[in-house]
Amino acid sequence: MNPIYQHYLVLKGEQPKKYARDLATLIGISEAELCEARIGVDAVALKRDFPALLKALGAVGETKNITRNAYAVHEHLGEYHNVQIGAHGGLVLNPRALDLRLFVGQWCSAFALQEPTGQGVRHSIQIFDRHGDAVLKVYATEQTNMAVWQTLIADFTDAVATPLVVEPVAAAPLTEAIDATAIDREWRAMTDVHQFFALLKRHQVSRPQAFRAVGEDLAWQTGNDALERLLQMAQQAGNEIMIFVGNRGCTQIFTGRVEMLQPVENWLNIFNPKFTLHLMAD
C-alpha cells in the first residue's frame, strides 16, 4: 500500500472529523497529491477534458456540490442544467438552485473517489487547480442515477493517469504605493459590481487595500461578529440574500432565505434543505 495513503489512514483514524484537505496538510502535501496517492485503492484519475465532464454530469441527476476555501464551505444540492463552458471559463446558471461561476483555466486535475464510510460508499468527483487545492467537489446523493454516474466515470477514467505536477502558490504582485484618490474616483464611477475586479487588477491591490483606500461612505471596517448579526437579521426578517463562496477556480452562489442558523464549536452554520454553509467563526 502507498505509504502516503497509509499515513492518511492513520491520521484519519486519529482525527475523524478533519477534512481530507486538513489531513493532507498534516502529511505535508496538497489534497490533489493525496488523491493521486489513493489511485488503485479508492480513487481513479480522470481525463482533463473539464468542459465535457461538466456537461456529462447533466445526465446523472441530483448531486451535492461543494466549493470551499480556507474559511468557508458552501454546499448545494442541484443538477447540471444550463452549463455554458469553454476552455477557460464558464457557468452553471440555475439561480436559486445550482449556480456556479467557473474559471476552468485554473483547473489542472480531477479524480473520482469511492470512499467507504459508516453509511456506505461515498462517490465523488473532485477537481483541483495547479496548486493542488480543490476547486469543486461533486458528490452523488440518494437521488443520483448511479448507473449513469458509473458510466460517466468509466468514460472519463484516464488509464494512463497523467502524472500530477503541483506548483507552489506565488504571492500576488500587490503594490504598496496606493493611489487612494484614483481608486476612490474609479469606485464611484463603477456602474456594475462586476467592474470591481478590474479595478483591483488595474491598481494591483487586494480587496482590503481597496476598502481602506476609499471614503467611509463606500467601505468601512466592522466588528468580526458583523456577518453573524447580518445573517440573524436576514433570518428574522425573512429576507432573501445571496451568499458567494469562491476560490481560484470556482465561485458557488446561494440565493434564498436563511432557514436555520446554528453555531457549532468554531463554525457558524446555515442548514437549509438544499444548502449548507460552514464558516469559521474566528
N, C-alpha and C positions, 0 to 999 in steps of 0.2 A: 504494500500500500504506500502511496506517495507520502513522504514524511510531512509535507505541509498539510495534507489532509488529516493525517494522524494528529498533528498539533492542533488543528482546528477542532477535531472531535473532543480532545481533552479539554480545551478551553470552553467549548460549548457545554460540556458536562458540568464544568465548574461554575459557569455563568450563563445559565439557560435563557435568561431574559435579555441578554445582549444581542443586538442585530449583527448580521454577518459582517457588515461594514466595520463595526467596532472590533469584532474578533480578528478581522484581517489586520486592523491597525495594531492590535496587540501582538500579532505574529510578525509585523514589520513589513507587510506587503499591501498592495491595493486589493480591493474587493474583486476586480477583474482577474487578478493573478490567483486569488483564492478559487474562483470559478474554474480557471484553467487547470488548477491542481486537482479538481474534482472530476475532470473528464475521465470516463471509463468507470466511474463509481456511481455518481448520481447526476452527472452533467454531460452534455454534448455541446460542442461548438457549432454555431450556426453560420451560414453564409452571410456575407456582409452586404447583401442587397436589401438595405433597410426600407426603401420605398415599397418594394414588392412584399416584404414581410408584413409591414403595417396594413397594406391593402388586403392581404390574405387573411388577416385577423378579422376582417369584416364578416367572414363566414362562420366563425366559431360561436357567435352569440355573446352573452354577457361575460365580462371579465372584470377583475378588480385591478385597478391601475394605481401605481404608487410612484410619485415623484417626490424627491426629498433633497435636502441639503443638510448642512451641519446642524441646523437649528430647528427645522420643521419637516414634518412628514405629512404629505397630502395624499389621501386615499379616496378613490372614487370608483363606484361601480358604473359600468356603461358598456356600450358597444361601438365598434369601429366603423360607424357610418360617416359619410361626408368627409372622407380622407382626401386631402389635397396635398400632395407631397412630391418634391423633386430631389435632386442630388444634394442640395444644400439646405433646404428648409421646407416647411410646410405646416399644416394644421389639421386637427381633427375638430370640426366645427359643429358641436352639438350643445349650444347654450342650455344650461340647467341639467345637462347630462355630461357625457364625456367631452371635455373641452380642453384641447391641448394646443400649444404652440411649439413647434418642433424645429430645432436647429441642427439638422442632420449633418451638416458639415463638421460638427463636433463629435459625431458618433464614430466609434472605432471597432467595437467588437460586440458580439451577442452570444448568449448561451441559453440553452433550455435545461432546466433542472427538474428532477423528480426527487423531492426530499421526503424521507419517511418522518412522520410526526405521530403524536399520540392520537390524532384524529384521522389518520390515514396518510396517503401520499399527497404531497402538495406540489402541484405542477406550475411552473412559471417560465416566462421568457424574460431575460434580463439583459439590458443594453447598457454599454459603458462607453465613456469617452476615452480619449487617447491618454489620459492620466490615470485610467483605471477606476474612475469614480462612476457609480451608477447614474444614468440619466433618466431611465424609465424601466420600471418592472411591471410586467403584465402577468397576473395570476388567474388561473382557472378557478371558477366557482362551481357551486352545485348546478347552476343554470347553464354552464358552458357545454357546448356539444363536443364531448371528448373524442368522439370518432373523428370529427373534422380536425380537432386540435392535434391529435396524434398523426394524422396525415400531413398536416402543416409542418410539424416537427420533422417528420421523415423527409419531406420535400426540401426543407431548408438546412438539414444537417450537413455540415462541412466535414466530409470524411477525412480530408487532409488535415483539418484543424490548423489553419494558418497560425504560426507562432505569434504570440502576443508580444508587442513592444510597447512598454509603458514609459511615457515621458514625464519628467518632473514638472511640477507646476511652476511656471515663471511668474515673477512678481509683475503686476500690472505697471506699465510705464506712466506713473502719475506725476504730475508737475507740482512743485512746491510754490512756484511763482504764479499765484492765482489772481486772475483779473476779475475781482469781485464785481466791479461795475459792469463789465461786459456780460458776465453770467446773469446778473440781476436783470439787465436790459433784455437779453435774449429770452430769459424765462418769461418775462412779461409779454414778449412778442409771440409766444407759442400759441397756436390755435388748436392744438391737439396734443393730448398727453403722450402719444407715441413719439412726439418730436423730442422728448426729454433725453432719450438715449443718445440721439445725435448730438445734443448739446454737451453731454458728458464726454463723448468721444472727441468732439471738436476741441474742447478745452483740456482734455486728458486729466479729468478729475473724477473722483469717486462720488457716489451719491452723498455721503456725509459731507464731503468737501463742498459740494454744490449747495447743500442745505445751509451750511454755515456761511456761505458767501452772500446769500440773498437776504433781503429785508425780512423782518419778523412777520410781516403780513403775508409772506409766501411760505415760510418754513420756520419752525421753532422747535426747540427740544422739549420733550415731555418726560414725565416720570416713567420708570420701567414698568409700572403697573397700568399704563395707559391702554394698551391693547386689550388686556383682560377686562378693564372697565368698559371699553368701547363694545366688546363682544357681549358683555352683560346688558348694556343699554340696548343694543340691537335685538337681543333675545327678548327682553322685556317689552319692547315696543312692537315686536313682530315685523321689524323692517327687513327687507331683502338686502343682502350685501354681496359683494364679490370678494373671494379670497384667492390670491395668487401665491403659489409656491413654485420657485424656479431654481434651476441650476444651469450649468454651462450649456446643456443640451436640450432642455425641455422646461416648459412652464405649464403647470396644470391649474385649471381655474374652476372654482365652485361659484355658482350663483344660486342664491336662495336664502331661506331663513335659518337661523341658528336654533336648533331644536333642543339639544341637551349640551350644556356647557359644564364640564366637570374637571377640576384639578385632581391629578393623581401623582403623588410623590413630586418629582421635579417637572412634571409635564402638565401643561394646560391643554385640555382635550375638548373637541367638539365631536359628539356622536349623533349623527343623523342616519336615517335608514340607508342611504346610498353614499354618504360622505362622512369621512372621519379626518380630523386634523389633530396632530400631536405637535405641540410647540414647547420647546424648552423654556421653562418659566424664568430661569435665571439669565 
